[in-house]
Amino acid sequence: MGPKCMDGEGWHEKSKEQKTKLGFRFRNPIQNKLFGGPAMAMRAFYNEIKGLKVKDLPKHLKPMLSISYVKEAVSRGMDNYHRKYILTSSPEPLFHLCYGGLIFCYLVALPEERRHLKHKMEEQAGGHGH
């Protein structure tokens, strides 16, 4: 019995074409949408370096860490995002903005919340008498 996948029609056996074409897939389609891009990029990167010898790896990675390469990669990513979401009039950029804003606000508020929690725990433990 091989791996199974879920589509709109329920669980079924994956065909050989699906196994090679899709690779790793989450069971939840929302997770596929959220994490499909970075996971696919990491898979492509892994496939690119898996044939290299360890001594050749720094020579291969050094150009990827230059400012010009990073700028080019970001520009390419923004162009792809524009083509995929903006030109198609998709509502997803609004979702990305909302989720990104929520995550940003959470991360900004986290240190303050941790300080409050630490202070409360110290008070409960009989720390200082405020």
N, CA, C and O of each residue as an XYZ file, in Angstrom:
520
protein
N       0.823     -1.179      0.000
C       0.000      0.000      0.000
C       0.872      1.249      0.000
O       1.727      1.399      0.873
N       0.678      2.124     -0.935
C       1.482      3.330     -1.056
C       0.892      4.505     -0.310
O      -0.131      4.370      0.362
N       1.538      5.670     -0.426
C       1.031      6.857      0.248
C      -0.335      7.262     -0.295
O      -0.658      7.031     -1.460
N      -1.122      7.871      0.582
C      -2.445      8.330      0.176
C      -2.471      9.844      0.194
O      -1.707     10.478      0.922
N      -3.350     10.422     -0.606
C      -3.506     11.868     -0.591
C      -4.987     12.200     -0.568
O      -5.827     11.386     -0.950
N      -5.291     13.398     -0.119
C      -6.690     13.829     -0.004
C      -6.934     14.893     -1.055
O      -6.176     15.856     -1.164
N      -7.981     14.719     -1.816
C      -8.401     15.772     -2.728
C      -9.885     16.007     -2.484
O     -10.417     15.555     -1.470
N     -10.545     16.683     -3.364
C     -11.957     16.994     -3.194
C     -12.835     15.761     -3.127
O     -13.980     15.843     -2.683
N     -12.322     14.623     -3.558
C     -13.121     13.405     -3.585
C     -12.730     12.416     -2.493
O     -13.164     11.265     -2.537
N     -11.932     12.824     -1.524
C     -11.573     11.964     -0.405
C     -10.188     11.371     -0.560
O      -9.431     11.734     -1.460
N      -9.873     10.447      0.340
C      -8.565      9.812      0.348
C      -8.462      8.786     -0.777
O      -9.394      8.020     -1.024
N      -7.323      8.783     -1.448
C      -7.096      7.784     -2.488
C      -5.606      7.548     -2.641
O      -4.779      8.330     -2.172
N      -5.291      6.469     -3.297
C      -3.904      6.114     -3.545
C      -3.281      7.135     -4.485
O      -3.899      7.538     -5.470
N      -2.044      7.556     -4.176
C      -1.342      8.478     -5.059
C      -0.825      7.722     -6.282
O      -0.305      6.612     -6.168
N      -0.973      8.329     -7.426
C      -0.377      7.730     -8.619
C       1.107      8.084     -8.642
O       1.540      8.975     -7.911
N       1.880      7.404     -9.464
C       3.309      7.684     -9.552
C       3.537      9.118    -10.019
O       4.475      9.775     -9.566
N       2.690      9.609    -10.922
C       2.814     10.977    -11.419
C       2.605     11.981    -10.290
O       3.339     12.965    -10.192
N       1.611     11.740     -9.436
C       1.359     12.642     -8.322
C       2.516     12.630     -7.338
O       2.884     13.674     -6.799
N       3.089     11.462     -7.099
C       4.191     11.363     -6.141
C       5.377     12.210     -6.591
O       5.981     12.916     -5.784
N       5.708     12.141     -7.868
C       6.866     12.883     -8.345
C       6.538     14.346     -8.578
O       7.388     15.211     -8.367
N       5.328     14.631     -9.005
C       4.959     16.011     -9.327
C       4.728     16.838     -8.063
O       5.182     17.979     -7.978
N       4.028     16.270     -7.085
C       3.647     17.039     -5.922
C       4.685     16.998     -4.812
O       4.838     17.980     -4.085
N       5.395     15.900     -4.661
C       6.336     15.784     -3.567
C       5.581     15.804     -2.249
O       4.525     15.182     -2.130
N       6.111     16.511     -1.259
C       5.475     16.577      0.055
C       4.249     17.472      0.002
O       4.303     18.576     -0.540
N       3.149     17.001      0.561
C       1.921     17.790      0.624
C       1.339     17.688      2.026
O       1.339     16.611      2.622
N       0.846     18.794      2.551
C       0.117     18.763      3.809
C      -1.266     18.193      3.545
O      -1.754     18.245      2.416
N      -1.897     17.654      4.570
C      -3.250     17.144      4.404
C      -4.248     18.282      4.281
O      -5.261     18.157      3.594
N      -3.962     19.385      4.944
C      -4.849     20.536      4.948
C      -4.499     21.441      3.767
O      -3.351     21.871      3.661
N      -5.449     21.745      2.874
C      -5.128     22.577      1.711
C      -4.660     23.981      2.087
O      -3.910     24.599      1.331
N      -5.087     24.493      3.235
C      -4.642     25.823      3.655
C      -3.156     25.771      3.988
O      -2.416     26.696      3.653
N      -2.710     24.703      4.643
C      -1.298     24.564      4.932
C      -0.500     24.443      3.641
O       0.604     24.980      3.551
N      -1.035     23.752      2.644
C      -0.345     23.661      1.362
C      -0.153     25.044      0.772
O       0.915     25.355      0.244
N      -1.186     25.878      0.858
C      -1.124     27.213      0.291
C      -0.120     28.074      1.053
O       0.659     28.810      0.447
N      -0.141     27.979      2.401
C       0.732     28.810      3.217
C       2.189     28.373      3.137
O       3.080     29.216      3.042
N       2.443     27.066      3.174
C       3.799     26.575      3.292
C       4.327     25.925      2.025
O       5.449     25.419      2.030
N       3.570     25.918      0.949
C       4.012     25.268     -0.278
C       5.187     25.979     -0.914
O       6.119     25.323     -1.379
N       5.171     27.305     -0.947
C       6.227     28.077     -1.593
C       7.584     27.884     -0.955
O       8.519     27.453     -1.630
N       7.725     28.195      0.350
C       9.029     28.030      0.975
C       9.508     26.577      0.978
O      10.699     26.318      0.804
N       8.596     25.637      1.173
C       8.995     24.233      1.170
C       9.509     23.832     -0.203
O      10.482     23.086     -0.318
N       8.857     24.325     -1.234
C       9.305     23.990     -2.588
C      10.657     24.646     -2.876
O      11.505     24.050     -3.540
N      10.861     25.857     -2.384
C      12.141     26.532     -2.584
C      13.259     25.782     -1.862
O      14.360     25.632     -2.392
N      12.965     25.312     -0.645
C      13.969     24.557      0.096
C      14.276     23.232     -0.605
O      15.428     22.799     -0.643
N      13.254     22.598     -1.153
C      13.463     21.343     -1.876
C      14.333     21.591     -3.101
O      15.240     20.809     -3.388
N      14.063     22.673     -3.823
C      14.861     22.992     -5.007
C      16.311     23.268     -4.608
O      17.241     22.822     -5.281
N      16.499     24.011     -3.504
C      17.846     24.299     -3.023
C      18.566     23.012     -2.629
O      19.737     22.821     -2.959
N      17.855     22.126     -1.917
C      18.448     20.848     -1.514
C      18.848     20.029     -2.737
O      19.945     19.471     -2.782
N      17.969     19.958     -3.720
C      18.274     19.198     -4.930
C      19.475     19.774     -5.661
O      20.236     19.051     -6.304
N      19.635     21.103     -5.553
C      20.754     21.769     -6.220
C      22.087     21.424     -5.551
O      23.097     21.268     -6.238
N      22.102     21.304     -4.220
C      23.372     21.091     -3.526
C      23.649     19.634     -3.158
O      24.760     19.316     -2.735
N      22.675     18.748     -3.307
C      22.889     17.381     -2.829
C      23.967     16.636     -3.604
O      24.546     15.687     -3.076
N      24.249     17.027     -4.814
C      25.286     16.358     -5.593
C      26.672     16.936     -5.389
O      27.649     16.399     -5.911
N      26.773     18.030     -4.634
C      28.070     18.675     -4.430
C      28.868     17.988     -3.327
O      28.303     17.377     -2.420
N      30.176     18.098     -3.421
C      31.041     17.633     -2.339
C      31.115     18.744     -1.306
O      30.902     19.914     -1.622
N      31.417     18.373     -0.076
C      31.444     19.344      1.021
C      32.447     20.458      0.739
O      32.175     21.615      1.060
N      33.580     20.148      0.157
C      34.584     21.187     -0.103
C      34.133     22.150     -1.201
O      34.646     23.266     -1.280
N      33.184     21.744     -2.052
C      32.683     22.615     -3.113
C      31.505     23.473     -2.667
O      31.122     24.416     -3.359
N      30.934     23.148     -1.518
C      29.747     23.858     -1.043
C      29.987     25.351     -0.795
O      29.166     26.157     -1.232
N      31.068     25.767     -0.117
C      31.267     27.211      0.081
C      31.401     27.990     -1.234
O      30.901     29.109     -1.349
N      32.074     27.395     -2.219
C      32.208     28.065     -3.519
C      30.851     28.241     -4.183
O      30.615     29.226     -4.882
N      29.955     27.274     -3.960
C      28.619     27.332     -4.552
C      27.728     28.343     -3.813
O      26.935     29.047     -4.439
N      27.862     28.411     -2.482
C      26.983     29.274     -1.683
C      27.425     30.736     -1.639
O      26.585     31.623     -1.486
N      28.721     31.004     -1.771
C      29.231     32.369     -1.634
C      28.553     33.364     -2.580
O      28.181     34.447     -2.128
N      28.373     33.053     -3.873
C      27.689     34.019     -4.748
C      26.235     34.264     -4.328
O      25.695     35.341     -4.581
N      25.600     33.279     -3.692
C      24.205     33.432     -3.273
C      24.060     34.371     -2.087
O      22.962     34.850     -1.804
N      25.151     34.636     -1.395
C      25.098     35.495     -0.223
C      25.491     36.934     -0.529
O      25.597     37.751      0.386
N      25.706     37.256     -1.795
C      26.071     38.623     -2.145
C      24.828     39.514     -2.165
O      23.708     39.033     -2.334
N      25.040     40.795     -1.993
C      23.942     41.765     -1.972
C      23.199     41.769     -3.310
O      21.970     41.830     -3.335
N      23.925     41.707     -4.404
C      23.272     41.758     -5.718
C      22.385     40.526     -5.940
O      21.299     40.635     -6.508
N      22.854     39.354     -5.491
C      22.042     38.142     -5.657
C      20.779     38.226     -4.820
O      19.701     37.849     -5.280
N      20.904     38.719     -3.593
C      19.736     38.847     -2.716
C      18.751     39.845     -3.307
O      17.546     39.596     -3.319
N      19.259     40.982     -3.802
C      18.371     41.974     -4.430
C      17.637     41.373     -5.622
O      16.438     41.590     -5.800
N      18.364     40.620     -6.430
C      17.765     39.985     -7.607
C      16.703     38.955     -7.199
O      15.643     38.875     -7.820
N      16.990     38.170     -6.153
C      16.043     37.159     -5.686
C      14.781     37.817     -5.130
O      13.672     37.347     -5.384
N      14.947     38.904     -4.372
C      13.786     39.621     -3.830
C      12.968     40.222     -4.966
O      11.739     40.152     -4.955
N      13.644     40.811     -5.943
C      12.952     41.390     -7.091
C      12.181     40.322     -7.863
O      11.041     40.538     -8.274
N      12.813     39.176     -8.051
C      12.157     38.070     -8.752
C      10.933     37.589     -7.959
O       9.885     37.300     -8.538
N      11.076     37.507     -6.640
C       9.963     37.101     -5.787
C       8.812     38.096     -5.835
O       7.646     37.703     -5.876
N       9.138     39.378     -5.829
C       8.094     40.407     -5.895
C       7.384     40.373     -7.251
O       6.167     40.540     -7.324
N       8.145     40.159     -8.315
C       7.533     40.048     -9.643
C       6.584     38.852     -9.707
O       5.483     38.949    -10.250
N       7.024     37.722     -9.145
C       6.163     36.533     -9.122
C       4.909     36.775     -8.295
O       3.816     36.364     -8.687
N       5.061     37.445     -7.146
C       3.917     37.752     -6.291
C       2.938     38.665     -7.035
O       1.727     38.447     -7.000
N       3.467     39.672     -7.696
C       2.629     40.615     -8.455
C       1.858     39.891     -9.548
O       0.661     40.113     -9.736
N       2.561     39.025    -10.264
C       1.918     38.293    -11.347
C       0.854     37.325    -10.807
O      -0.211     37.175    -11.407
N       1.144     36.670     -9.673
C       0.246     35.652     -9.145
C      -0.975     36.251     -8.453
O      -2.074     35.711     -8.587
N      -0.816     37.343     -7.724
C      -1.912     37.855     -6.902
C      -2.480     39.193     -7.377
O      -3.700     39.359     -7.404
N      -1.639     40.136     -7.746
C      -2.112     41.479     -8.079
C      -2.778     41.498     -9.453
O      -3.881     42.022     -9.608
N      -2.111     40.931    -10.437
C      -2.668     40.958    -11.799
C      -3.933     40.120    -11.931
O      -4.744     40.356    -12.827
N      -4.106     39.140    -11.041
C      -5.303     38.294    -11.100
C      -6.434     38.832    -10.223
O      -7.482     38.197    -10.108
N      -6.231     39.990     -9.608
C      -7.225     40.619     -8.722
C      -7.652     39.687     -7.588
O      -8.824     39.635     -7.215
N      -6.694     38.968     -7.057
C      -6.959     38.030     -5.968
C      -7.127     38.788     -4.648
O      -6.463     39.802     -4.434
N      -8.004     38.309     -3.764
C      -8.134     38.946     -2.443
C      -7.032     38.507     -1.469
O      -6.951     39.038     -0.361
N      -6.201     37.569     -1.854
C      -5.204     37.022     -0.939
C      -4.202     38.044     -0.414
O      -3.782     37.906      0.735
N      -3.781     39.074     -1.182
C      -2.884     40.058     -0.573
C      -3.481     40.724      0.668
O      -2.744     41.090      1.584
N      -4.794     40.883      0.711
C      -5.425     41.432      1.917
C      -5.251     40.479      3.092
O      -4.978     40.910      4.212
N      -5.411     39.185      2.837
C      -5.206     38.190      3.892
C      -3.749     38.195      4.349
O      -3.465     38.116      5.544
N      -2.831     38.290      3.387
C      -1.415     38.328      3.733
C      -1.122     39.541      4.607
O      -0.368     39.440      5.575
N      -1.706     40.675      4.275
C      -1.512     41.896      5.050
C      -2.080     41.733      6.457
O      -1.427     42.102      7.434
N      -3.275     41.191      6.566
C      -3.897     40.998      7.892
C      -3.088     40.025      8.740
O      -2.781     40.318      9.896
N      -2.742     38.877      8.183
C      -1.973     37.892      8.946
C      -0.593     38.437      9.308
O      -0.120     38.245     10.428
N       0.039     39.105      8.372
C       1.348     39.701      8.642
C       1.263     40.750      9.738
O       2.139     40.824     10.599
N       0.206     41.567      9.711
C       0.019     42.575     10.755
C      -0.208     41.943     12.113
O       0.327     42.416     13.115
N      -0.993     40.880     12.157
C      -1.231     40.189     13.421
C       0.066     39.589     13.970
O       0.354     39.706     15.161
N       0.827     38.961     13.116
C       2.087     38.353     13.547
C       3.057     39.430     14.028
O       3.719     39.261     15.052
N       3.139     40.544     13.284
C       4.027     41.640     13.666
C       3.629     42.204     15.026
O       4.486     42.400     15.888
N       2.345     42.466     15.226
C       1.877     43.015     16.507
C       2.150     42.046     17.651
O       2.545     42.465     18.739
N       1.944     40.769     17.413
C       2.218     39.764     18.436
C       3.694     39.783     18.814
O       4.033     39.772     19.997
N       4.570     39.810     17.817
C       6.000     39.786     18.096
C       6.467     41.058     18.793
O       7.367     41.006     19.632
N       5.871     42.197     18.458
C       6.238     43.457     19.111
C       5.783     43.445     20.564
O       6.509     43.925     21.434
N       4.604     42.911     20.846
C       4.048     42.909     22.198
C       4.600     41.781     23.069
O       4.451     41.832     24.289
N       5.222     40.783     22.488
C       5.662     39.605     23.231
C       6.629     39.927     24.370
O       6.422     39.418     25.472
N       7.671     40.740     24.177
C       8.582     41.014     25.298
C       7.873     41.673     26.491
O       8.149     41.345     27.645
N       6.970     42.591     26.202
C       6.233     43.256     27.269
C       5.367     42.254     28.024
O       5.311     42.294     29.253
N       4.699     41.368     27.319
C       3.869     40.351     27.956
C       4.709     39.398     28.799
O       4.285     38.978     29.875
N       5.888     39.062     28.313
C       6.771     38.176     29.084
C       7.233     38.856     30.362
O       7.333     38.212     31.406
N       7.518     40.156     30.290
C       7.904     40.891     31.495
C       6.771     40.896     32.510
O       7.001     40.688     33.701
N       5.539     41.134     32.040
C       4.382     41.127     32.934
C       4.207     39.756     33.585
O       3.956     39.663     34.786
N       4.340     38.699     32.794
C       4.187     37.345     33.317
C       5.263     37.032     34.353
O       4.973     36.447     35.396
N       6.501     37.422     34.065
C       7.599     37.185     34.998
C       7.344     37.915     36.312
O       7.541     37.349     37.387
N       6.908     39.166     36.226
C       6.610     39.962     37.419
C       5.486     39.309     38.226
O       5.567     39.229     39.452
N       4.453     38.850     37.551
C       3.323     38.205     38.223
C       3.771     36.923     38.922
O       3.358     36.653     40.050
N       4.611     36.138     38.260
C       5.105     34.891     38.848
C       5.966     35.185     40.072
O       5.888     34.469     41.070
N       6.795     36.243     40.002
C       7.620     36.615     41.148
C       6.754     37.063     42.316
O       7.046     36.746     43.469
N       5.683     37.805     42.017
C       4.762     38.253     43.066
C       4.095     37.074     43.737
O       3.969     37.033     44.961
N       3.667     36.111     42.932
C       2.998     34.928     43.482
C       3.950     34.093     44.324
O       3.534     33.456     45.292
N       5.205     34.097     43.962
C       6.216     33.312     44.690
C       6.678     34.050     45.952
O       7.515     33.538     46.696
N       6.143     35.234     46.193
C       6.524     35.993     47.389
C       7.759     36.834     47.160
O       8.509     37.117     48.094
N       7.971     37.231     45.930
C       9.123     38.041     45.542
C       9.115     39.402     46.219
O       9.331     39.495     47.427
N       8.874     40.432     45.473
C       8.884     41.774     46.049
C       7.462     42.213     46.344
O       6.516     41.734     45.719
N       7.312     43.112     47.285
C       5.994     43.521     47.765
C       5.489     44.776     47.108
O       5.540     45.841     47.722
N       5.006     44.702     45.895
C       4.416     45.879     45.229
C       2.990     46.003     45.615
O       2.307     46.925     45.168
